[in-house]
Amino acid sequence: MSQELKELLRSVLQEELKPVHDRLERLEGAVGHIRQDVSQLQQDVSQLQKEVTQLQEGQRTLETTVSQIQKDVAQLQEGQNALQRDVAQLQEGQRTLETTVSQIQKDITQLQQGQQTLEHEMAGMKQMQERILEELRISKHNQSLILNDVTSIRKSVDVTVSYLQRRSDVMFDKLIDHEKEILNLKSKMPN
C-alpha cells in the first residue's frame, strides 16, 4: 500500500472514529461523575450509619433513663405510702397524747383543789402553814414543768405518764404526811 492510501485510510478512520472517540470521552466524563456521585453516596451512607449508631446509642440511653425514672417513681410512691402511714400513726399518737394531756390536766386540777383544801385546814398553824405553802409553791412550779415536759415530748407519752404518776404519788404521800402531822398537832393541842 502506498503512503497516500495509508494516509487516506487513516484520515477516513479518524473521521469515522471521531464520533466514537467523542462518545467515549463523554462516557468517561459521565463515568467520572458517576464515580464522584458514588463516592459522595458512600460518604453519605457512612455518615448516615454513624448517625443511626448515635441515634441507637441515644435510644438505649433514653431507655435506660426512662427505666431509672420509672424505678425512681416507684420508690417515690413507696416513700409516699410509708409517709402517709407515718402521718396516720403520728395523728393517732397525737390524739392519744391529747387525751392523756387532758386527763393529766384534770388530775392537776384535782391536785390543786386538794392543795387549796389543805391550805384552809392549816390556816391556824403558822409554822406548819409556811412549810406547806413552800411545798405548794414547789408543787405548782413542778406542775408547770410537768406541763411543759408533756407538750415537748409528745412521742414519749408512756415516759411522761409514768413520770407524772410518780410525782402524783409523791404529792399524795406528802399530803398524807401533812395530814398526819396536822392530826398529830391537833391531837397535841388543848381542846
PEZIUR-V528056 format. One line per field, one symbol per residue. ss: DSSP state (2 for helix, 1 for strand, 0 for the rest). phi: phi as a letter, one per 40 degrees, with the letter a starting at -180 (. if undefined). psi: psi as a letter, one per 30 degrees, with the letter a starting at -180 (. if undefined). A space follows every 50 residues. Layout:
# PEZIUR-V528056
ss=???
phi=???
psi=???
This chain:
# PEZIUR-V528056
ss=00222222222222222222222222222222222222222222222222 22222222222222222222222222222222222222222222222222 22222222222222222222200002222222222222222222222222 22022222222222222222222222222222222222000
phi=.ccccccccccccccccdcccccccccccccccccccccccccccccccc cccccccccccccccccccccccccccccccccccccccccccccccccc ccccccccccccccccccccccccbccccccccccccccccccccccccc ccbccbccccccccccccccccccccccccccccccccccc
psi=kleeeeeeeeeeeeeefeeeeeeeeeeeeeeeeeeeeeeeeeeeeeeeee eeeeeeeeeeeeeeeeeeeeeeeeeeeeeeeeeeeeeeeeeeeeeeeeee eeeeeeeeeeeeeeeeeeeefgefjeeeeeeeeeeeeeeeeeeeeeeeee ffiffheeeeeeeeeeeeeeeeeeeeeeeeeeeeeeffkl.
